[in-house]
Amino acid sequence: MEIRIVLDKLFVLGRSCFSNVNIGMLLSLMVISVSLSAQESTISINGIITDYEDRPLEDVSVIIKGTSDGTQTDKNGFYEIGAKVADTLVFSHMGMHTKQVAIEGQMNRLNVQLFTNVQELDEVQVSKRKVRTQKDLLAEYPTNKNLIKTSRGILDKDRTSFSMRIIGGDQILPTGIDFLTSLRNHFPNMVIHRDTTPPIVYLWNPGSINNENPPPGAIFEVDGIIYEQPPTWLIPSEIDRIAVMKRNGAFKYGPQGAGGVIIINTKEQTRIDELGVERVYNNRGLVDSLTKESNKPTGYTPKVFDFIERFEEARSREKAWTIFIENKENHSDSPTYFFETSQYFLKRWQDETNAIAILEIAKQNFADNVAVRKAIAYFLEEMGQYGLALQHYLDILKLRSSAAQSNRDVANAQNKVGDYTKALLRYARYEKAVGLLDSVPFDPFGADLLISVETNNILRRRRQELDISENQINKELEVATTRVLLEWNLDDLEFEIQLTDPDDLFVLWNNYDKSTPEMEMAQKKGYSSKQLFLDDSLEGDWRLTLNYRYEENKVPAVMKVTTFLDYGLPTQKSESKVFRLYDLQSSFHLATIDTSGNKITY
């Protein structure tokens, strides 16, 4: 049973669930009934088994685990077998690693790739191999056809822990509608779905395709820039090298890489690289290493306002409160005054009661101001006052009922107070409403990826309460266990995030570039948040820095950064920090995340 079915059922239950019906029980009954009915029938499953170079494998044994029922592949790698939902198929072949795949839903097409089983030798001759830097790899790139430049640095096909195939641009012939036609000849399992505009590329056969909600296709990276749609404007003569990474390697790109990644290096970019400039290759092009070092931002330091200095004469909390009361009318139209005095009572006197009371006054003064209400909710969440924050998000939803962010914020807050069933219903209602009323459909692996990931996380962590099997969790949305979430209150805040990994390679992301369909759709839908996933295979310090600007506004910009450790696991934990961005333009260090010691420093 798919997660979508669970959410659809929740949506139908919507209005009646909150009175006398136990939502968890109803959801459990739905999952059980549908699962049992699906498991009772036998379905025909077929597919093609290939090796790591996509060559068909003959005589692969395909057995239903725990039984003697099975078959073998023919000379084209094709097999067909009857199995039930929840059965496990075991694929084995001489010299290959055995692979097991659980049958989920109405899975009719299942292609499998097997990899060589390398046995350990009794005696091994060990020779030292020089560790090559990115500078070494860049110099070696023109002659080493096993290298590909990516937004995560230059990768060597011979040294990666995952399967990756690289072909030269001279093998891409000018035939067909675009370069994809020629690329398809090198990857027999590739499917180009041209019933949509632009086309969708699948690196393995997806079976039947629903145009309204297609499965995730491959994303493209061209000279370090990520594209969700095929760059069909490229002509074969412009292409220097192409690499194709399937799921094992594409996890570095987060949930967007669920359908695999096609990396393209162009000849023009190669000519630039060969100029000999010592630079770091990243997803905004080539950024000077010298510029990077000279512009390292300082740490975050809150701005001190003149009205806060008046509180220095207070020798007690009571005196401080008197000063606040005497001056609040003079600053009744200034959100900054209430934000800063609330923080003053919280930090100076550890007085959460008065800090909350001040935010309550700000709520009354700026009841219909979404940016102010969001900021207040952020401050309350930082204090752990999730119930009070939820009330603000519910009010914002009334003011901006169609915005994706408003619906997501309510669902997220409901989950934080422990009401995960209402959270699932809110996510489901939004998805259903978008499908019925909005001209822009729900895109689970594109603009609406945030909601997809958070819905899947609830289902994962509440699996036992909801009586959902492991097979019903969407594995394509689980790519890493360290997640960073950025949320901001002002629509006109423009900023750039630099994420530097333990190897000192960095990627950049900004919220103002409208050139990508994902960003355009996210802003059109009303999102004001961004999630980043850190590569689990790189342990050490990850550094997050911010460079921002915005036009003068009576409402200051506020950003909430939440870091999740062990995301999706029973040990999941998170820590949030709210940053007040009072200068109209600035840059500073946001956080250091030590993934080796599971430590967050803001």
N, C-alpha and C positions, 0 to 999 in steps of 0.2 A: 504493500500500500504506500503511495507516495505521500510526502509531506504536504503537497498541495491539497490532496484529498482531505487530510486531517484539518487543514485550515478552512477549506470550503465547508466542511461539516460544522466547524466552530462558528463560521459566519451565519449559517442557517439557524443555528441555535441562538445566536446573538441576543435577541431581546428577551427571551424567556429564561435565559440561564441565570440571571442575577437574583431571581426571587426565591423559589423553593427548590430549584434543581441543582444538584451537585455537578458542576461542570466537569471536574476530573473524572467522575464516574461515567458521565455520558460519553466523554472522549474515549475512555478506556473501552466502553462497550462498543463504540463505533469501530475502533481499531481492531478489537478482537473479532467482531463479526465479519468485517471485510477481509481481515487476514485469513480467517478460517475458510471462508468461501473461496478465496483465491488459492489457498494451499490445496484444496481438494481436487482441483482440476489439473490435468497434465497439459503442458504447453510445449509446442515444438520450438526448439532453439537451434539456430545454425550460425555459422560464422566461418572465418578464415583464421588459421593459426600461422603466424609468421615469426621469423627470427628477428634479431635486433636491427637488421638491415632491411626489414620488411619483405624478406623473401619467403614464399610459402614453404611450410614444413609438411612433409609427407609422413604418414604412419605415426602421428601423434596420438597417444592414447587418451581418450576422453571418457572418464568414468564418473558415475554418480557416487559420491562418497558414502561409504558404509554399505554399498551393494556391489553386485557383480555386473550390473547393467552398464553398458558402455558401447563405444564405437571408436573408429580410427579415422584420421583425415586422409583424403585422397591426394593425388599428386599435385593438386592445386591448393592444398592446405585446407580444403573445405570439409566440414563435418556437419552432421545433423543428429539431434538426439531429443528424446522426449523426457521432460523433467517437470517437477512441481515447484511452486514458489516455496522458498526456504530450503530447497535442496542445494547441495554444494557440488559443483563440477570440479573434478581434479584433472588437470592437463599435465601429462608427463611425456618426456621424450629422451632418448639416450643422449647424454652429454649436455642436457639442458636442466635448468632449475625447474622443479615442479611448481605449478601454480594452482591455487584454489580460488574459485569465484563463487560467491553465494548468489542464488537466483532471486531477483527482486522484481516485484510487480509483474507486468506482462512483458518480460524481457524476451523478445523473439530473435534479436540479432546480438550476437556476442562474439566480437573479434578479440583474440588474445595474442600477446607478444611474449615469446619465451626468450630467456637470455642464457648464454653459455655458462655452464657450471664449471668453474675453475677449481680443480682439486689442489690441495696443498701437497708439495713434494717432500720427501724425506729429508733431502738436503737441498738447501737453497743458497745460491750464490748471490750475495747482497753487494750491490755497488752503490756508491753515493751518487746522487743526482742533484745537480745544482738547482736551488730554488730560484726560479726566475721572477723578477719583478714585473710590474706592468710596463715599465719602460723597456725592459728586455723583450717582452712579448710584442710591444708595438714595433720595435725595430725588426723583429723576426717575422712579423705579419706578412709582408709582401712575398716571402719565399715559403712560408709554412702554411700549407693549405688546410691544416687542421685547426687553425685559429679563427675565432669569430669575435668581433667587438660587440659588446652589449652594454646596457645601462648599468650592469653590475660589474663592469670591467671586462677585460679580454679573457675569453675562455679557451682552454686547450682541449680539444675533443679527446685526446689520448689520456688526459688526466682527470676528466670529470667522473663523478661517481654515478652518473646517469647516462642513458642512451641519447646520443645526439648525432645527427647526420648533417654533414656540410657538403654542398655542391658548389662548383664554381659558376660564375656568371656566364662563362662561355658555353655552359651546358643548357642555358635557358635560351631557347630558340624563338625567334619572332613569328610564332604561329598562333592561330586562334584569336579570340577576342582580346586577351590580355596575357601578361606573363604567367598567370595562374594556369592557363591551359598547358603550357610547356612544363611547369613545375609538377603538374599532376602526373606526367609521364614518369617522373622519378619516384613517385610515392603512390603505388597502386591502390592503397587503402584510402587515399584522400578523396573526399567528396566535395565538389563545388556546387552549392545550392544557389542557382541563379533565379529562382522564383521570387526572390526578394531583391530590393534595391536599397543599398548595394548588396552584392552576393555575400553568402556566408560560407566559410571554408571549414570543413571538418577533417581532422587528421585521421579519424577512423569512422567507419560507417555508422551513422547514428540511427539507422533504421528509418521508420516513418517519421516525418517531420511535420509538426503543427506550425504553420506560418505565424499564427497569432502568439505562440509562446514556444519558439524553437529552442532546442538544447544549446548550451554554450558552444560557440564556434571558436576557432583559433583567433588569438590577437596577434598583431604585427608590431615589430619594433624596427624602425628604419633609422639608422644612424643615431640610435639612442633615444628616439622619440617613439612613444607608445601610441598605436592606433588600434581602435577597436574594430575598424572596418578595413577591408583589404585596400592597400594603396595602389589601386588599379591604374593610377596615372603614370606609374613607373613603366619605362620601356626596357626590354631585355638588355639593350646596349648600355644602360646606365647601371646595371647591377654588377657588383664585383664578386659577391659571395652571399650565399643563403644557407642558414642553418635552421633545422626543424627540431624542436624540443617537444616531446610529449609530456605526459603528466609528471613523471618522476623529476624531470628537470624544470618544468614550468611552474612548480610550486613556489619558486623564488619570486614569481610575479603576483602572488596572492591569489584570491579567488578568481580574479579576472583571467588567470592563466589556466583555469580548469579545463578549457578546451585545447590547450597546447599553445605554443608560441612559435611564430615564424619570424626569424631575425634576418634582416637584410642590411648588408653593408654596400653602400654605393661607391662607384669609382671616384666621384667627385670628393667624397669625404676621405677616401684613401689618399688622394693627391694632397689634401690638406695635411693629413697626418704625416706624410712623407717629407714635409718641410723641415722636420727635425726639431720642432718646439717641444720642450718637456712639459707635457700637460696630462691632466687626468681625464679619461674618457667617461662621460656621464650622460644622463638623459636630457640635457639641455644643449648638447653639442660638446665642444671642447672648452674647458674652463682652465685658465692659467693657474698652475700650482702656486705661483708666487702671489697672485691675487688672493687666492684662498687663504694663504698663511698670513698675509698682511691685514686681512679683514676679519679675523676671528672675533666674534662678538663677545662682549663681557656678560657677566651674570645679570640676572634680573634684580633690579632695585626699585621698590615702590616709590613713587613720587610723593613728596611731603608738601602739603598745601598750607597756606597761611592760616586758614581757619583751624587746622589741627594744632598749630603751635599755641593757640589760646588755651588748649587743654593742659599745657605744661604746668600751669599754676595749680592744677587739681592735685591734692594730696590724698584723695580718697575717691572711691567709685561714686559715692553720693554727690561729691562736689563736681565730678566730671559730668554726671547726668544733669545737674543743674545748669552747667554751661551749655550742654546740648539743647535743653529746653529753651533757654534764653535766646539761642541763635537760630533755631530751626526755622522760624517764620521768615527770617531774612534770606534763607536759602531754600525756600519751599519749592522753587522751580529748578533746583540743581540736583540731578541724580547723583552727581559726584559727591556732594556733601553727605548724603545718606550712606552711600557706599563706603566712604572713608571713615566716617564716624562709627559705623557698624564694625568695621575692621579694627578701629582703635579700641573699642570696648572689648572686642574678642582677644586681641593680641596683648594689650596693656594690662587689662584687668581680668582676663580669662572669664569675662562676663558674657556668656552666651545668651542669657535671658534678655539683657538690654540690647545686644547685637541683633537679635531676632525682632525685638520690639521696634527698632529703628527701621529695619527692612519692611516691617508691616506698615509703618507710616509712609514709606516710599511707595508701597503698593497702593495705598489710598490716594496719594498725590498723582500717581502715574498709572492709574488703573487700565487705561486703554493703550498704553505705550508698550508694544511688543518687545522692543529692544531692552527697555528697562526691566520688564517682567522676566525676560530670559536671564538677564544678569542676576536678578534677585534669586531666581531658582538655582543658578550656578553656585552662588554663595551659600545657600541653604544646603545644597548637596555636599559641598565641601565640608560643612559642619556635621554631615550625617543626618540632617533633617529631611529625609526623603518624603515623608508624608506631607510636610508643608510645601516642599518643592512641587509635588504632584498637583496641588491646588493651583499653583501658578500655571503649570503646563495645561491644565484643564481650561483655565480662563483664556490662555493664548489660543487653544484649539477653537474656542468660540469666535475669536477674532480672526483667525486664519484657518478655517476649517478644511480648506482644500490643499493646504501646503503639506508636502510629504514630511517635512521636519516636525511640524506640529503633531501629526499623528504618531510619528516615531517617538517623539519626546514623551508623550503620554504613555505609550506602551512601555517604554524603557523605565519610566518612573513607577509604573504599576508593578513591573517585575522587581524593582528594587525594594518595594514595600512588601514583597512576597506574594502578590496577587498575579502569579504568572498566567493563570487562565484568562484573566481579563486582558493581559498583555497580548496573548495569542489572538484573542478575539479582535483586539484593536488592529493588530497587524493584518489580520484576515479581512476586516472591514475595509481597511484602506486599499488593499490589493483588489478586492471585489469592486469597490467604488471606482477605482481607476479604470478597471476593465470595462465597466458599464458606462461611465460618464465622461471620462477624460479622453481627449484626442491623442494623448501620448500614453501608450499602453505600459503596464507594469513590466519592468525589465529586470529580472532577478539577478542577472550577472552583469548589468550595466549600471544605469543611474540609480536603480533601487537595490544595489548590492548590500548597502548598509542594513536594510530591513531584512534581506534574505539571511545574512550572517547572524543577526541577532535573533531572528526566529529560530534558526537552526540551533543556535546555542542554547535556547530555552528547551527545545526538544531534546537535545543531547543531555543537559544537566537534570532534566525532569523526566528522563526516560522511564524510570521505574514507576513514578507516580502516574504517568500517562499510559503505562503498560505498552510502550513502543519498543519494538525490537531493534537491535543494532542495524539490521538491514534497511530500516526505514529512515535512518539518518543520512542526510546528503553529504557524503564524504568529499564531494567537490568543493564544499564551502569550508572545509577544515584543512587549512594549509600551514598554519603555524600556531604556536602556543603563546607568543608574545604579541600583543596588539596595542597600538596607540590610537586613541580617538581624540580628535580635535573638534571642538564646537565653539561657535562664535555668535554674538548677539546682533551685530550690525550687518545689514545687507551690503553696504558699500565699503566694508573693510576689505582691502586688498593685501594679500600677504604671500610670502614664499617660505616654504619649509625646506630646510636642508637636513637630511638624515645621513649621518656618517657612520659607517660600520666599523667593527674592530680592526679591519685591514686598511682603514683610512680611505676607503672608496666611499663616494657619496652620491646620493641622488637628490634631485630637486623636484618639488611639486608646488604649484601655485594655484590659487582659486580664481584667477582673473583671465586665464588664457581660454578663449572661447573656440579655439581651433579644433578641439576634440569633441566628437559627438557626446561623449560621456559628460564632459563639463557643461556643455550647452543644455543637455537634458536635465542634469542635476539642478542647475540654476532655474530652469523653467519650471521644474516640479517644486521648487522652494526649499531645497536642501541647504543647510548651513553647517555642514559637518564633513569630516574626512577621516577615514580609518587607514592605518598603515600597519602592515604585518612585518615583523622582523624574522629574518632567516634563522631557523633553529640550528642550522649546522654551523653558524658562526657565533661562537661564544666569546664574550668579552664586553667592552664598553661600547654602546651605541649612543651617539650624541645627536641631540635634536636642537636646532637653532631656528629662530624666527626673524624674518625681516618684513615689516609691515608699513602700511600707510593708509590714511583715509582723510576725507575732507572734514573741515571743522564742523562739529556737531554738538548740540547741547547734551546728547547722550554719549558717554565715553564708550569706546570699544572694550569688550571684555571677552577673554578666551578661556575656556576650560579644557585642560589637558588631562585625560585619564589613561593610565597605563595598566593593562591587564597582564598578569603573569599566569601561566598554566591555563590559558583561555580554553574553555570547553571541557576542562578536566574537573574532577571532584574537588581538587585543591585550588581551583580558580580564586584569585584575589585581585583587587584593584586599588589604585590610589589616585586621587584627583588633586589638581592644583588649579586655582583660578588666578589668572594674570590680568591686571588692570592696565590697559594700554592707553595711558592718558596723553602721551606725546603723539602728535599727528603722524610722525614718522620716526621709526627707531628699529634697532635690531639687537637681539640679546640671546643668550643661551637659555633654552627652555628646560632641558632635562638630560640626565645621563642615566641610561638603563644598562645595568650590568647583568647580562643574561647568564653568566657563569655562576654568579652568586645570588641571582634573583633579587637584586637590589635596585630601588628607584631613588634617584636624587634629583629634586627639583631646585 
